[in-house]
């Protein structure tokens, strides 16, 4: 049995993504803050944008919890790979 879900406002989600992208560009090129703080803020904005895309354009917001878990489980592995790659570069 399929359950119907309310259709999201894709134009509003696109506008949020556009605003976040403009914020990323402003942060990357204009704000005079430390490099580490800039990287952390850019990472936060990128994760926020990825969450919006996954929730609304991939329709994960409207799925059951076990299907959401299939999308969330690989994330720690990705973090481990990124940290391993970063540690290779530092040493």
Secondary structure, DSSP 8 states (H G I E B T S, - for coil): ---------HHHHHHHHHHHHHHHHHHHHT----HHHHHHHHHHHHHHHHHHIIIIIS-GGGS-HHHHHHHHHHHHHHHHHHHHHHHHHH-
